[in-house]
Amino acid sequence: MLIGGLQKNSLIDYPGKLSSVIFFSGCNFDCPYCHNPELARGCPACQADLNTSTIYNFLEQRQGFLDGVVVSGGEPTLQKDLVDLCKRIKELGYPVKLDTNGSRPKVLTDLIEKQLVDYIAMDLKTDSMRYATFIKGDYTPDELLSSIRIIMASGIDYEFRTTCVKPIVTSGAIENISRLIRGAHLYALQRFRNNGVLHPEFFRGCDYEFSSDELLQLKAVAERWVGNCIIR
């Protein structure tokens, strides 16, 4: 497994829980605003000293202190041993949250059916009409749609989230996304921070940031279809 990092303590990555975050290296998406460029590129030197034994030993030592474990990236569903890792984490008594881009619906189904994941957060980069223009990578629209359906029918906790950055996201895109996930448990609109992103050249000379008022307007659009919409 390509483990890119371990954040030992986090109060923000798993809602309502003190968690540790395991970051995997490598991603099949190429998002201009990605804030983990080293992980996205699959940097082989990232945390080369980390392996599954180190992770398991750490989690064993933190039993009774941590409330959960987040599996993030990069894109964790690309890791062939992800099921085994989640199984081991669950055996240690931890709830597991998965962060994903939704490009591997079969992996999601496997994890859900085996009860190896307790919370899924899926990124919705933009609406289906804009993905091909702004989000390059190894995926199909049908895979993303399948993942949305699988997550919403799973019976476990979940959220969808969109990083709000112009021109990738528009009011129309938010409306289309919200229609698609109508009735979802939670939809989070995330503020974009132009700091250490994957493709900084994308934002040069570009009005990329939504103001607080504009974010509230996007939230109002989303709330027509998703009752529980928040701004992060």
C-alpha positions in Angstrom: 0.0 0.0 0.0 1.2 3.5 -0.8 0.8 5.3 2.5 1.5 9.0 2.1 1.1 10.2 5.6 -0.5 9.9 9.0 -2.2 12.7 10.9 -2.4 11.5 14.5 -5.1 13.7 15.8 -7.9 15.6 14.0 -11.0 17.2 15.3 -12.4 18.2 11.9 -12.0 15.2 9.5 -14.6 12.9 11.1 -17.7 14.7 12.3 -18.1 14.5 16.0 -15.1 12.4 16.6 -11.4 12.7 17.5 -9.8 10.8 14.7 -6.5 9.8 13.1 -6.2 10.3 9.3 -4.4 7.9 7.0 -3.4 9.5 3.7 -2.8 7.3 0.7 -0.5 8.4 -2.1 -1.8 8.5 -5.7 -5.0 9.8 -7.3 -6.7 9.2 -10.6 -8.1 12.7 -10.7 -6.2 15.9 -11.7 -8.0 18.7 -9.9 -6.4 22.1 -10.3 -7.3 23.1 -6.7 -6.1 19.9 -5.0 -4.4 20.9 -1.7 -2.5 17.7 -1.4 -0.4 17.8 -4.6 2.4 15.5 -3.4 -0.2 12.8 -2.5 -2.1 13.4 -5.8 1.1 12.9 -7.8 1.9 9.7 -6.0 5.2 11.0 -4.5 7.2 7.8 -3.7 9.3 9.7 -1.1 6.3 10.8 1.0 6.4 9.1 4.4 8.5 6.2 3.1 8.9 5.0 6.7 5.1 4.4 7.1 3.7 0.9 6.5 0.6 -0.9 7.7 2.4 -2.5 10.7 3.4 1.0 11.9 -0.2 2.2 11.4 -1.7 -0.8 13.2 0.7 -0.5 16.1 -0.1 3.2 16.5 -3.8 2.6 16.5 -3.5 -0.2 19.1 -1.7 2.2 21.3 -4.4 4.9 20.9 -7.4 2.6 21.8 -9.6 4.3 24.3 -8.4 7.7 23.2 -9.3 8.0 19.5 -12.9 7.8 18.4 -12.4 6.9 14.8 -10.1 6.6 11.8 -10.3 8.5 8.5 -9.0 6.9 5.3 -8.2 9.6 2.8 -5.7 10.5 0.0 -5.0 10.9 -2.7 -7.7 8.4 -3.6 -7.9 5.5 -1.2 -10.1 3.3 -3.3 -7.2 2.8 -5.7 -5.3 0.8 -3.1 -5.8 -2.9 -3.7 -5.5 -3.8 0.0 -7.9 -1.2 1.2 -10.5 -3.8 2.2 -7.9 -5.6 4.4 -6.8 -2.4 6.0 -10.4 -1.3 6.9 -11.1 -4.8 8.2 -8.0 -4.6 10.5 -9.0 -1.1 11.7 -12.5 -2.3 12.5 -11.1 -5.3 14.4 -9.3 -2.7 16.6 -12.7 -1.3 17.4 -12.6 1.9 15.4 -15.4 3.4 13.2 -14.0 4.1 9.7 -14.7 7.2 7.6 -13.8 7.0 3.9 -13.0 10.1 1.8 -13.4 9.4 -2.0 -13.9 10.9 -5.4 -16.5 8.3 -6.2 -14.7 6.8 -9.2 -14.6 3.2 -7.9 -18.2 2.2 -7.1 -17.4 -1.5 -6.9 -14.9 -0.8 -4.1 -17.6 1.2 -2.3 -20.1 -1.6 -2.7 -17.5 -4.1 -1.3 -16.7 -2.0 1.7 -20.4 -1.3 2.5 -21.5 -4.9 2.1 -18.7 -6.1 4.4 -19.6 -3.4 6.9 -16.1 -2.1 6.9 -17.0 1.6 6.6 -19.2 3.7 8.8 -19.1 7.1 7.1 -18.4 8.1 3.5 -17.6 11.6 2.2 -17.8 11.9 -1.6 -16.4 14.9 -3.4 -18.6 16.3 -6.2 -16.3 18.5 -8.1 -18.9 20.1 -10.3 -21.9 19.0 -12.3 -21.7 16.3 -14.9 -21.5 18.8 -17.8 -18.3 20.4 -16.4 -16.4 17.4 -15.2 -14.8 16.6 -18.5 -13.7 20.3 -19.0 -12.1 20.9 -15.6 -11.4 17.5 -14.0 -9.1 15.3 -15.9 -8.6 11.7 -14.9 -9.4 8.0 -15.2 -13.2 7.9 -14.5 -16.5 7.8 -16.3 -19.7 9.8 -15.5 -21.5 6.6 -15.0 -19.1 5.5 -12.3 -19.7 8.8 -10.4 -23.5 8.4 -10.7 -23.3 4.8 -9.5 -21.3 5.9 -6.4 -23.8 8.5 -5.6 -26.7 6.0 -5.7 -24.7 3.4 -3.7 -23.9 5.9 -1.0 -27.4 7.2 -0.7 -28.9 3.7 -0.5 -26.2 2.4 1.9 -27.9 3.1 5.2 -24.7 4.5 6.7 -23.8 8.1 7.5 -22.5 10.1 4.5 -22.0 13.5 3.1 -21.4 15.0 -0.3 -19.1 18.0 -0.6 -18.1 20.6 -3.2 -15.1 22.9 -3.1 -16.5 26.2 -4.4 -14.0 27.6 -6.8 -14.6 29.6 -10.0 -15.0 28.9 -12.9 -15.3 25.2 -12.0 -18.4 25.8 -9.8 -21.3 28.0 -10.7 -24.7 28.6 -9.3 -26.1 26.4 -12.1 -23.7 23.6 -11.3 -24.7 23.7 -7.6 -28.4 23.5 -8.7 -27.6 20.5 -10.9 -25.6 18.7 -8.2 -28.3 19.4 -5.6 -31.0 18.0 -7.9 -28.9 14.9 -8.4 -28.5 14.3 -4.6 -32.0 15.4 -3.7 -32.7 14.5 -0.1 -29.1 13.7 0.8 -28.1 13.6 4.5 -25.6 16.4 4.2 -24.2 18.6 1.5 -21.1 20.7 2.4 -20.0 23.7 0.4 -16.3 24.2 1.0 -14.4 27.4 0.8 -11.4 27.3 -1.6 -8.0 28.3 -0.2 -5.4 29.0 -2.9 -2.4 27.7 -0.9 -0.1 25.0 -2.2 -2.5 23.7 -4.9 -1.7 21.2 -7.6 -1.9 23.6 -10.5 -1.4 27.2 -9.3 -1.1 28.4 -12.9 -4.8 27.6 -13.3 -5.7 30.5 -11.0 -3.3 33.2 -12.2 -5.3 36.2 -13.4 -8.5 34.4 -12.5 -11.4 35.5 -10.2 -11.6 32.2 -8.5 -12.9 32.9 -5.0 -16.5 33.1 -3.9 -17.3 35.8 -1.4 -19.2 35.0 1.8 -22.3 36.5 0.3 -21.9 34.4 -2.9 -21.5 31.3 -0.8 -24.7 32.0 1.0 -26.4 32.4 -2.4 -25.0 29.0 -3.4 -26.3 27.5 -0.2 -29.7 28.9 -0.8 -29.7 27.3 -4.2 -28.7 23.9 -2.8 -31.3 24.1 0.0 -34.1 23.9 -2.6 -33.1 20.2 -3.0 -31.0 19.3 0.0 -32.4 20.4 3.4 -29.1 20.0 5.3 -26.5 22.2 3.5 -23.6 23.8 5.3 -20.7 26.1 4.4 -17.2 25.0 5.6 
